[in-house]
C-alpha cells in the first residue's frame, strides 16, 4: 500500500523539551529533524539535537517563535516536508496551519477548521452550549470568577477574582499576559469552581472516522493555573463521570471533524458534575503518562496520521498507572518566582524492572562505599563515582546501561493486570462504542489507508525498559534563561499500581542531582508524599491550602553545611605530620548561608566537630561525607563547580538536597543594601510601573509598584512599607538582572524630606566596616591556626 505522504524531514516550530521529544521519535522513524531557534536559544539542547537548525533573529517570542511567516520560510529553506507545532506558541493557530499547507508543506496537526472551532475557548464554549459571563454585569453573587485567555494555554492570561473591585485590574493583567505569550489579547470570564478536579481525556482521530479516547488524566495539582503533577488514569472517578467525560470527548472530536491527537479538558465539581473547559488541539505536556499506560508513542501516531494512515478500530488496552512531575526553575516559597542561571548538573537514577529484587539501588554515587572510621582521613579517598545515574545529554529518556528505550521515550507496554479503565476500552458498554469504534456506515478504506503500527510501542518487552523516564529541554552545562517557559524537565514513573508509580517518582526525584538555579524539586517530593495526594483526594486548590507546609525550610540544612565544610577541608588538604604538639589545634571556621561550622583536625588526620552535639564524623572524602547523627550514619554527597564557587550543593537521601551560599571570608562593606530597597526578584523585563509613580510620591505598604515579565508570565513587585518613594529606577522596556535595584521606599521621610537618610546611610557603612574589621581579624587568626601542625 502507498501512503498519501511519506515524511522525510520535519521542522518543529517550537523549542526546548517538546522539540527534543519530537526529534527523538523522528530519529526512531528515520525522519530528519529541523529546529528553529532564537538568538537566546543559540546552542540550546534542541538545536544541538537537530540535524538542521534555522535562526530566527531576536529573542522575544513575538519576534521569533510566534512569527509564523519566518517559520514557514525556515521550513522551505531547510527542505522540510512537514511542520510539527509542538505545544504552545503557534500550535493552536489556524492561520499558521493554513500558511503551512499553502506553502505545500504537511501540517502535523488537526485541520485548520477544527483548530479554529476549538482554539478560541470562547468559541469552543459557545459550540458546546456554554456562554461566557459578561464582565460588565457581574455582581458579588457571581464571585469567584476566572479570567481566562481565549487563546493558548499553560495558565498564561488566567486570574481568579474574588473581589469585584479587582476585576478591571485582573482583566488588564490577563490581556497583557495573553498578548505577550500568544499574540492574542482576547480574554473572557467564567465561573470558578472551588475545589474542583481537573480531568482530561486524550483523544486520537484519523481521517476515516475512527476516534480513540485513551482513558483519563488527572491534572489537579496546579500553580498559577499551570499543571505541576499529572497522572493516568484519573484516580477515583465515579463510573458515571468516567463514561461521561470519555463520551463527551469523542463527540467533541467528531463535531469538529478532528484529525490527529488532542485533549478535551473538564472540571469535575465535588458533587461529581463534569464541566467542559476546552479542547486543546495539540499534543499536551503531560502526554507521557498516557504513553506509559497505553504503550503508545503519541508523536509517532501524529506523524503516521499526518501521512494519511488509519487507526485500528480499537486502541490497545491500558496497563498500570503513571505519574509525571514537572521540574520548574522557580522558587515556590517566594511566590513561584522564576529563577535562571547555569545548570551544573541534571540527572536522575533509573530503576529498570530487572534490578528489582537483586541488584543494588542505583543511587547517584552508589559505587562509593562508606569507608568506615579508618578512612576518615581528610585528603585521602577517591571522588565518589556517579554510578547508575542517567545524565541528560540528549533530552532522551533515562536508562540503565544496555536498557532499551522505546520511541515514546522509555516505556514499553508493561505487563500485569489491566487497570480499572480496561473494562471501558473495547467493551460492550455505550461509552466504549462511542469512544473506541468507528461510526456505523464507515466507508471502505482507500488504498492509502494502512494501520498505524509504528505508533504502538512494543517488541523488547517490559523487562528491558526502565521504570523512570525523563524528558528534558536542558542538559548539564546549559544556562536556564529568562525569555521562555521555566520548565527544565519532566520526570515520569510507571507502576503496576498507583501506589508503586507515586513511590517510584518520589524516589527518583529525591535521588536526582539538580544543581544550579533554584527549582521546585523538593516541593514535588513533598506533594507526592502528602496524604491528600496519596489518597487521591486532591483538587485544584491543593497548593493554595498546603503551599506553606510544602515549602517550609527542609530539615538537615545544618548537617549539610557541616558536610560541605568537611569536604572543603578534604579538598584543600592540610599540612602533613610535623612538629607534633600535645596541645590540640584551634577550631577552623567555615560559613555557609546562616550556618557557621567549627571543626578541628585530629591527630590521626581525621576531623572532630566543635559544638555539634549528637553528630560525629564517620568518614570524609573530597566529595562524600558520612555523619553519624544520633547514632545513625547518613551519607552526604558534596558538589562544587569552579575554583571559587558561590554555592555548594549537598545531596542526601536521608536529609534532603541543599544549595548553600558560600560566605566570603572578607565581605565588601559596599554590598550592604540600603533599607527600603526594592530589588528585582528575578531577571526579566519591566513591562510597566504604577500609574503616576515618580520620585517623591507617597506609597502604601503592599501597593503594586513595578511589573516584571519573566518566562512569559508577569510578576508584581509591591512596596515593602509605607513611606516616600525616593528613587524609581524601573523604566518600561528595561532589562533587569536578579538583585538589581528597582526603587527605594524611605519610611523615615515625610513629603518634605528630613535628610535623615544621610545619617542612616553613614551609620550602616560604619557598622559594615566594623564588621569587616572583626571578620578579617578572625580569619587571620584562623589562617595562623590552620598552618600550625596539631
N, C-alpha and C positions, 0 to 999 in steps of 0.2 A: 504494500500500500504506500501511497505517496502522500506526504504531509502537505498542507497548504503552504506552509513556510518552514524552512529549515534554518534555524538561527545559527550563525557562525560567530557573531560578535555582538555584545550587549553593552551599552553605556548605562551606568547607574547615575541617575540625576539626583544624587544625594551624597552624603559624606559619612565618616565615622563608622560606627558599629554596623549599621544596616548595609552600607556599601561593602564592607568586609564580608558580611554574612552572604550577600548575593554573589559576590565573587567566588566564595568557597564552593557554592553549588555549580556555578558556571565552570569552574575547573573540573569538577567531578563529571560534568556532562560534555567536556571538550569544547566549551564555548569561550572565546576570548573576552576578556574583561576590560572595559574602558572606564576610567574615572574622570571626573571633573573636580577641580579644586580652586579655592580662592587663594589670595596671597597669604592669608592667615593659616591656610592648611598646607602650604608647601612643605613637603617632606612628611606629611601625616601618614598614618598607617594605611589608610585606604588608598593613598596614592602609591605607596610602596608595594601594595598588594596587587595593583592593576598591571595589565600587560601594556596599556597605553594610558596616558593621562593628558588632559587638556586644561590649561589655565583659564580661569575666569577672573580677570583683573579686578582687584578690590578686595575688601574684607567684609563689609556689611552684607547680610543676607539679601537685602534689596538690590545690591549691585551685582550679586553673584548667583547664589543658588536659587533665587526667586526670579531670575531673568530667563524665562523660557526661550526667548529668541536666541540667546547666547548658547543655551544648552543644545538646541536643535542644530545650530551651526557647528558646535563641537562634535556632535554625533556624526554629522556628514563629513567633517574634516578628518575624523578618525576612521572612517569607513565602517561604522557600526551598522548592523542590520536592524537593531531594535533599541528601545529606551525603556529601562525599568525605573519607576519613580521612587522606589524605596518607600519610606513613610515620612510624613512631614513635608515641609516646603511645598512643592508643586504636585504632590501625589494625588490630591483631590481637586485639581484644577482642570475643568473640562476644556477650556480654551487651549491649555498646554497639550492635552491629549490630542485635540484636533490638529494642532500645529505639528505634532509628531507625525500623525498619519498623513497630513497634507504634504509633508516632506518625503513621503514614500518609505517611512520607517514603520516598523511594527511597534505598536503600543502594548506593553505588557501590563495590562490592567483592564478594567471594565470599559464598555462603550462610553464615549463622552456623554451621551444622553443619560445613561444611568448615573454617572458622576454628577451631572447637572441636577438630576432629580434628588439626589441624596447628599451631595457635598455641603449644600447650604442647610443647616439644621432647621432654619425657619421653614423652608420649602418642604423638607422631609416631614416635619411635624404636620404641616397642612395636608400633605399627601396621605398621611396616616390618620387624619381626622383630629389633630390636636393643634389648637391655635395658641401662639404665644400671648403673654399678658401685655396689656397696654401700659407702659410706664406712667403715662400722664394720669391714668385713672386709678392707680394703686392707692390702697388705704392701709392703715396699720393692721387691719384684719387679714390682709393678704400676705403679711410677712411670716416667715422669712422667704425671700425670693432669691433666685440665682440669675445673675447677669452672665451671659454666655456669648462668645464669639460665634457668628453664623458659619464661618469657615474654619478649617484647620482643626486642631485638637491639642492634646498634650497639656491641657489645663491652662493654656495661654488665653488671655482675654476672658477669664472667669472670675467672678466675685460674688460672695454671699453677702446679702444686705439684710440686716436685722433691724435697722433703724431708718425710718423714712427720710429724714434729713440727709442721710449719707448717700441716697440713691443717685443723685446727679453726679457726685464726685466719683462714685464707683463706675457709673456708665462711661464717664470721660476716660477713666483709667483703663477700662476694658477696651474701649475703642482704640486708644493709643497703642496698647499692647498687641491687639489683634492686627492693626495696620503694620506694625513693625515686624511681627512674626509671619504673617500670611499675605501681606499686601492688600488686605480687605478689612476695613474697619467696621463692618456691619455687626451689630450685636442685638440680642433680644433678651427678654425676661421670661422666666418660667417659675412655677412654684418649686421651692426647695423642700425635698422630702427628708425629714430628720431621721437619723439612724436607719437609713435605707442601705441595702446591699447592691453593689454594682455588679451585675451579672451580664455576661455577653455570650454570644453564640458565634463560633467560627463557621463560615459557610464557604463552599466552593461550588461553582456552576460552570457548565460548558455551554457551547452554542447550540446544543441539541435538546435542551430542556431538562437535563438532569441537574438536580440541586442536592448537594450534600449539606447536612447540618452536623458538624463534627463536635457534638457534645456542648458542654458549657464551660465557662471560665468564671472564677470569682476574682474581681479586681477591686475589692472594697477598701483595702489599705492604701490610702491616697494622702499626699500632702500637696496643698495648693492645687487640688483637683488634678494632680498628676499621679498616675499609678506608681506604687512602690513595690508591692508584693502581689503576685498573681498566681493562680493555681488552676489546675484542670484535673477532675471536674469540680464545679462549684459544690462545696460540701453542704449536706443537709437540706437541699432544696426539696420541698414537698413535691410529690409526684405530679400534682396538678400544675404547679408553676413550671416544673421541668418540661412537661409536654407543651405548655402554652408558649414558652419563650422559643423553643425549637420550632414549633409550628409557625409562629409569627415570623421568625427569621427567614424561613423558607418562602413564606408568602411574600415578604418584602422583596426578596431577590427576584421572584417571578414577576412581581408587579412592575419592576423597572427594567426587566429584560437583562438581568445581571449576567456577566461572564467573568470568570477569574475567581480570586479569593477575596473575602471581605469579612466584616464583622458587624453584627447587629447588637446594639447595646440596650440594656434595660436597667431600670432602677426598681428593685423589689422592696416594697414597704414592709415594716414589721408585721403588718397584717397579712402579708403574702400576696399583695397585689402587684403585678408587673406593669411598670410604666415604660413605654417606648421612649428612649432617649434619642438615638440617632443610628445611622448606618455609616460606618467608616468604609469607604470604597477603596480600600488598600490593605496591604499587609500591616499587622499590628506589631508593636514592640514585643508583646507577650506571646507571639505565635509559637515559640519553642515548647511551651508546656503542652500545647495540643499536639505538636510533632512527637513529643516523647510518649504520650499516652496512646496515640493512634499509629505510631510507627510510620509517619508520613513526612516527606520533605516538602513543605508548602511552597518553597521557592521553585523547586523542580516542577511542582504541579502548576505554578503560574506560567513557567516557560513552556510546558507542554500544551497548556490550554491556549496560549498565545500562538503556538504553531498550528493550532486547529484540531488538536486531539480531543477525544471524548472521555468522559468519566465512566468507569464501570457503574453498573446500576446501583450498587450499594458500597458504602465506604468500609474500610477494614474495621474490625471490632476493637474497642478500646481495652487497654490493659493497665491496671495500676493507677498511680497518681503522680503528678509532677508539680513542683513549686518553683517559682522564679523570683529572684530578688534583684532589684536594680541598684547598682552601686553608683552613687552620685558623688561628684566633687562638691560637697556642700557641708555646712555645719548646722545640723538640725537644732542644736541647742541655742543657736543665735538667729532664730527666725528663718532657718533654711538658707542662710546666706551662702551664695556660691563661692567656691574657692578656686584657686588656679596655681600654677607653678609646675616645676619639674616633677615628673613621676619617676622616682628612682627604682621602684620595684612594684611589679604587679603579677602575682602568681597565686594559684590555688591548688591544693592537693587533689588528686584523683582517687577514686575508690572503686576500682573495677570489681565486678562480681567475683572474679576468680581469686581475689585477695581475701575474701571473707572466709573466716574460719581457719586461717593457717598462717598467712604471711603477716609480717609486722605492719602496723599502720604506717601510711606514707606521709608522716608528719614532716613539714619542712625542717630540714636539718636532722632528719631522723637517723642518719647514719652515724651521728656523733654521740657515742655512748657517754653516760655520766662517768667522769674519770675517777670519782671517789676521792677521799681525803688526801691520798698521796699525790694526786695530780693537781692540787690546789695551788701549785706554784704559778705565779702571775705570768711570766713571759713565755712559759712553755706551752706546748699543745698546738696542734694544727687547727685552722679555722674549721668550723662545722660545715660539712657538705650539705647542700640543699637536696637531699635525697627525696625522690618521689614527687617533686614539685613540677607542675607543668607551667613553664613561663609562657607568657603571651607574646610571642614574637610575630605572629602572623594572623591574629584575630580569629584563630581557629579554636576548636574545642580542646579542652584539657584532655590529655590522655596519658595512660601509663605506657612505659616503653613497650612497643610491639602491639599495642592495642589498636584495633581497627576503629575508624571513625566514619560514620555514615555521612552522606551528603547533607543531611539535615544538621550536622554539627555535633554528632557524638552519641546519638541514640539509635538503637535498632528497635525491634518490636519485642520488648521483654516478655517473657512467658509469665505464667502464673494465672490465677483466677481473674476473670473479667470483672471490671468494676460495676457499680450499680447502673451505669448508663448502657451497659451491654444489651439489656433487655429491650431498649427502645430503638436500637440500631438494627435495621433489617428484620424486625419482628413483625407481628401481625396487628399491632395496635394502630390507631388512627394517626398518631403523631409520626410513627415510623413510616407509614405510607406517604405522608406529606414530605417528610424530610429526606428519605433515603432513595426514593424511586422516581423515575420519570413519570410525567403525567400520561393519562390514557391518550391513545391516538398519536403517540410519538412517531414521526416519520422514519422510514428506513434510513440507515446510515449511508452517506455518500462514500465514495472510495477513499476520501481523505480522512475518514474517521477511524482512529486507532485507539486502543486502550492507553491510559496514562500509566503504564507500568513503571516508568522511571521515577514517578513521584512517590512510589511506595517503597520504603526502605526495608531491607532485609538482606539475607544472604549469609553474612558472617555468623549470625546468631547472637543471642544476648550475652553469652559468656565472654565474648571478646570485646564487649563495649563497656565504657565507663559509666558509673552512676552519675557523675557530675559533668556538666557541660558549661563552657564559658564562651560567651560571645562578647568580644571587646572591640572598641574603636581605638584603643591605645595599647602601646607596649612599653616595657621598661625603657627609660631614656627619653620618652616623648614628653612634651610640655602640654599641660591642660590649659587652654586659653580661655578667653572671656567672651568670644563672639557668638558661641553656639551653645547647644544644649549641654547641661552639666553631667550627663550620664557617661560614666567611664566604661562600664561593662555590665553584663547581665550574667548572673550565676544561676544555673538551673539544676535541680536534682530530681531524679525519679526514684520511686519506691513501689513495692507491691501494694502498700497501703499508704494512706495519707500520713500516718504517724512516722513511717520509715522515711518518706520523702522529706518531711519537715526536719526530722532529726539530721538527715544527711546534709541538707542545705545549711543548717545552722553550724554543723561541724566544719563543712568546707569553708564557710565564711570566717569562722573563728580561727582556723589554722592557716588561712591565707596570709600573704605578705602584700600589704598595700602601703607603700612608703612614698610620701610626697604630700600633696595637698590634703587637707582635712576631708574625710569622707563620712558617709552615713553608715559605714560598715558595722560599728558597734550597735547602733540603733537597730539595724536589720536583725542582728543576732537576738537582741532582747525582744524584738517584735515577734520573731518566730517562736520564742520561748514563753511569751506572755500567755497566761491562762485563757484569756478570751480567744486568742488566735488558735491555741492548741485545741480548744473545744469547739472551734468553728462558729463562735458567737460574734465575730467581728462585723463592723459596718463602716460606712464612710466617715463616721465621726471618731474613729478609733484614735487617731493621733491628736485630735482636739482634747480628748479626755486623758490620754496617757503620755503625752509628749514629755512632760516634766520628769516622770519616773524613768522613761526610756532614754533620756539624755542626761540623767544625773551623773556627776563625776564617778568614773569607774573606780572601784577599789583596786588596790595593788599598785597605784602610781608611785607611792613611796618606795616600794620594793623594786620597781622598775628603775627608779633613779639610783638606788643602791647598785643594781646590776650594771647600769651604764657607767658609774664611777669606777667600779672594779674592772670592767672590760677595758676602759680607757687606761687604767693603770697598767694592765697587762700588755696593752699595745705599745705603750711608751717604754715599758720595761723599767728596770731600776739598776742601781749600782750593784755589782756583784759582791761576793764576800770580801771583806777588807779588814780594817781595824775594828773588830767586833768589840762592843762595849756591853757591860752588864745592864746598862740603862735602856729601856725601850725607846723606840723612836717616837717623835711627836706626831700627832694625828695629821693626816693630809685632808684637805677640804676640796670638794667639788660641788657645784651648784647647778641643778637642772630645774628650770621652772621655779617653783616655790620651795623646792626641796634641797637642802644643804646636807651633804653626806660627808661623814668623817670616818676615816679608816686609818690603819697603820700597817706597815709591813711587819711580818713576824720573822723570827729567826730562821725558820725553815723555808723562807721565801714565799710564804703564803700571805694571807690578809686576815686582819681582825677588824671588826666593826666597832665603832665607838657610839655609845648612846643608841643602840638599836636592840632593845630588849626582845627576846624571843626569836632573834634572827642570827644565824650562824653561816659563815661562808663554807660551803661544801665543795666547791670546785670553781676554778676560773680559767678561761682561755680568752684570747682577744675577741672572740665572737660569741662565746657562750658562758653564762654564769649560772651555777647551781646554788640556790639559797635554801637552807633548812629553816623553814618558818613554822614555829610552834611544833617542831618535830616532824614536819612534812617537807621533803625535798622537792623543790619546784625548779624547773628549768626556765631560763630566760635567754632568748636569742637576741643579740645586740648588733645593730647595723648602723654604720656611719658612712657617709658619702662625701668624698673630698677631703683635702688636707685640713681645712678649717671649717668643719660643719657647723651650721646654725642649729641643726636639730639632730637628735639621736633617736633611733627607733628601737623599741624593746617589745618583743612578742613572746607571750607565754600563754599556753593553753589554760593554765590554772588561774592566772591573774589578769588576762586580757592583753590587748595591744595598746601601746602608748607611744605618743610622739612628744618628746621632751625638748624644750628650748634649752640650748646650751648658753648659760650665762657667761658673758665676757669677764675676764679677770680684772680689766680696768675699764669700767663703763665711762662713756663720754657724758660729762655733765650737760652738754647741749642737747642730749637726747630726751631730757625731761619735757613732757608735753605741758603746754600752758593750760591751766584749768579752764573748763568750758569749751575746749576744742572739740569740734565735730570732725572725726577722721573717716575717710572712706572705708567702709567695712569690707569692700571688695574692689577689684579693678573693674572699671566699666566706663560708661559714657553718661554725662549729665544730660538728662532729657528735658528737665525743667526745674525751676525754683518756685517757691511760694509767691503768689501774686503780691506785688507791691513791696517785696522784701528788698532792703538795702541797708548798708551800714548805718547804725543809729536807731534802727527800728526796735520797738519793744516786742518780745515774743513770749509765748506761754510754754510751760513745760509740756512736752508731747505734741507741740504744734508741728505739722509737716513743713520742712524747710526745703529739702532737696530730694529729687527723684533720680535714681541711677538706673540705667539699663545694663544688665549683665546676663549673659547666656540667654538672651531673648525674653527676659522677664524683668519687670520693673520692681525696684526695691526703694522703699521710702526711708529717708533719714529725718528723724524728729529732733526738736530742740531738747537737750538733756535737762534743762531747767528754765525757769522764768527769769528774764533779765533783758539786757540790751545786746543787740547784735552788733558787735564791734568790728567784725570783718566778715565779708562774704566773698570767698574765692571761687565758688562754683558758678560756672557760666554754661548755659545750654550748649551742647555740642562738644564740650571739653572732655578729653580722655583723662581719667584719673587712675592712679595706682592705689593698691590697698595701703591704708595708713596715711594717705595724702590729706592735707588739711582742706576742708571744705568751708568751714565757717567757725566763728568764735562767739559764744554767748557768755557775757560777763554778768554774773548775778550781783556783783558788788556795785555796779554803776547804776545811777539813775539816768534820766533823759539828758541831763546836762553834763554828766560825766564828773568824776571826782578825782581822776588821776591816781586812784588807789592801785590801779593795775601795775603802775611802775614800781611801787614799793613791794607789791606781792611778787612781781617777776624777779626783783633783786633778791628777795628772800629765798625764793625757790632755787636760784642759781647758787647762792651762798650755801644753802643746805646741801645741794648736789656736790659742790666742791668739797665740803667737809666729809661727805660720804665716800667720795672717791679717794680722798687722802687716807681715810681709815682703811679702805679696801686695799690700797697699794701697800700700806704698812703690813697688813695681814698677809698679802701674797708674797711680799719679800721674805717674811718670816717662814712661810710655807716652803719657799724655794731653798732657804738655808737648811731647813729640816730635811727636805727631800734629798739633798745632796749628801747628808750625813749617813754613813753606814750604821745600821742598827746593831 
